[in-house]
Every structure is written in C-alpha cells, then in structure tokens.
Amino acid sequence: PGVGTVVGGLIGGICGGMAGTAGAKKALDTIIEDDAKLISSYVEEVIEEMAIKHEYTEKDLRDTLREMQQKKVFNSKFFENAYQVYKNKGTDMLRDYLWRQFEKFFFVRVEACAC
C-alpha cells in the first residue's frame, strides 16, 4: 500500500479509538459528526503531504504515527483546538495549524535520518 493508504488506515484507527474516550466525548460533543469527519480528513491530508514531502517510506510513516500516538497528539484538546481554528479562521488556517502541530515529528525523524 502507498503512503495515503497507510495514513488513512492509521489515522482512522487513532481517531476512532480516541473518540471512544471520555475526554474526547466531551470535546466531540461540541463538534457535529460532519465537522469531526472534516477535521479528520484534513489531519489525513496534511500528514500524507508531509510524508510525501519528506519522502517517507511506509515504515517511516508508521513509526512517526506510532510516536505521535504514544505522545497522545490526537487527544481531545487537539481535536477541540483544531475545530476552533477551522470554525473561527477557516480551512487555510486549519491546515497551517495542523502543519505546526505535526512538523516536529517529521523534522525530528528527517534529522535523525540525515545524521
């Protein structure tokens, strides 16, 4: 499978698993289902773009997503903040917000590979 398939499958699992937690329920209660799906689709898009930009292999991407999950990047506060950015500032600012949130994970891995 390509990077896009990996991103979609892993992010879907992460977001789906996160949605079952009590904290996420509170955050997602303020977001209608269509908006939650929209935010998740932008998360997938941005991560896929970053993986392609940094020429990630499927393994690189899985490792990075695993690290992001271990550091609990995809928590209720993340989704709440992302939704507020989208709601108040629009799509372009949401994409910028997501890039800033994820950049350190991709930068660190690229730096590690360059050494």
Buried (B, 14 or more C-beta within 10 A) or exposed (E): EEBBEBBBBBBEEBBEEBBEEEEBEEBBEEBEEEBBEBBBEBBBBBBBBBBBEBEBEBEBBBBBBEEBBEEEBBBBEBBBBBBBBBEEEEEEEBBEBBBEBBEEBBEEBBEEEEE
